[in-house]
Amino acid sequence: MLIAASSVSAAWPGIFKTNRYNSNGLRHGRWVYYWNDTTKVPMNRLRFKNGREFGLNRYYDIHGKVWLKFRAAADGRMKVTYYDEKGRKEKSGRALMIYDPAEIRYCWHGKWKFYENGKLVRKAVFEMGNEKTADTEPSGEALKE
């Protein structure tokens, strides 16, 4: 039992290596970028699968607070949430990351919710980055989710 445990622990450091490329030269696995080398505050923590963002990814401000989180699927669909400086939801919805040989394009695509001070104030539907419908409470009160 001790031999099996020691061989497993020896493999752990390889799992957590960051900023690696696959055999095709594409980013693969965990990637971390820092605001600077002295404070080691992360700018983002990303996961890639064959050059494409995949899974849960986070972006941080200069103070280390999350301002953007998204979960990316292999087909480019994303669930995205933006946060304000106090860590409250600012907006959330669906998006697409389009990987075209000429460009990589990010656009909102689907239902979105917009918040002020953590309270829902508006809903909208986007199609390829263009707003198609909006639902705003005329009294300024928060909409029920």
N, C-alpha and C positions, 0 to 999 in steps of 0.2 A: 504494500500500500504506500509506503514511504517513497519508493522509487517512482511510482506513477505520479505522485504529488510533486516531486521535485522536477520531473520532466515537463509537467504542465506549467509550473511556475517559470521555468526557463523559456518557455514559448511566449509568455505574456509580454515581455518588452517589445517583441516584434509586432504585436497587435497594435500598439499605441504609437508607432512611428508616424510622423506627419510629413506633409509636403513631398509626397512621392509620385512618381510617374509609372505608368504601366509600360509594357514592352513596345507599345506603339507611340510612346512619348506623350500620352495624354494624362492629365491629372487623375489620380485614382486614390481613393481612401480619404483619410482625414487631412484637412488643410487648415492651418492657422496663420493669419497675418496679424502683425502687431502694429500699433500706432508708432512705437519707436522701440529701440533695443534696450533702453535703460529701464523703463518702467514695466515692460512686458504686459501692458494692457492690451488685450486682444482687440483688433479691429473687426475681425469676423472669425467664426469657426464654421467651416464648411465640410461637406462630404461630397466626394465625386465618385462616379462610376463611369469609367471609360470616357473621361473628359466632360461629363455632364453633371451638374449639381443633382444630388440625390439625397433623399431622407431629410432629416431635420437640420436646418441651417440657421445661424444667428449672426446678426450684425450688431456691433456695440459702438457707443459714443466714446469720446476720448476719456471719459470717467469710468468706463467699464459697464455702463447700463445698457441693456438690450433696447434697441430702437426698432428692430425688424427681425421677425422670425418667419420662416417659411418651410413647409414640407413639400419637397419636390418628388414627383413620380418619374419613372423612367421615360414616359411619353411626353414630358414637358409640362404637364399640368401641375399647378401649385396651389396650396392653401397658404394665404399670406396674412400676417397681422403686423401692423405698425403700432408703436407705442409712443406716448408723449414723454416729456422729461421726468414726469413723476411715476412712470411705469404703467400708466393706465392705457387701455386700448384707445387708439386714435382712429383706426380704420382696419377692416378685415374683409377678406373676400377671396375670390378665385382669380388666378392669373395663368398665363401661358408663357413658357420660354420656348421660342422657336429657333431651332438650330438649322440655319440655312447656310450653304457654302459661302454665300456672299456676305452674310451678317448673322449676328445673334441678336434676337429681338425679344424683349420682355413687354407684355401688354396685359392689362386687366381684361378678364374674359369670364363673365358670369356675375353672380350676385355679390354686391358689396354693401357693407354697413359702415356708417360714419358716426363717430362718437365725439362728444364734447364733455370734458371733465368726467369721462368714464361712462356717460349716459348716451344711449342711442338717440340720434337726432335725425338720421336720414338713411334711406335705403336706395340703392340704384342697381341697375343691371347694365353691364358693359359687354360690348361685342368687339373683339379685336382692338381694344383701347378706346372705343367710342361709346359714350354714354347713350343708352337706348331708352331707358325709363328711369324715372326718379319718383320717390315717395317721401315727401317732406311733411312733417306735422306743421300746419299753418300757425298754430298757437305758440310754437316754439317749445312745446313740451316734448319730452322724450317719447319716442315710439315704443310700443310694447314689442318685445322680441318674440 
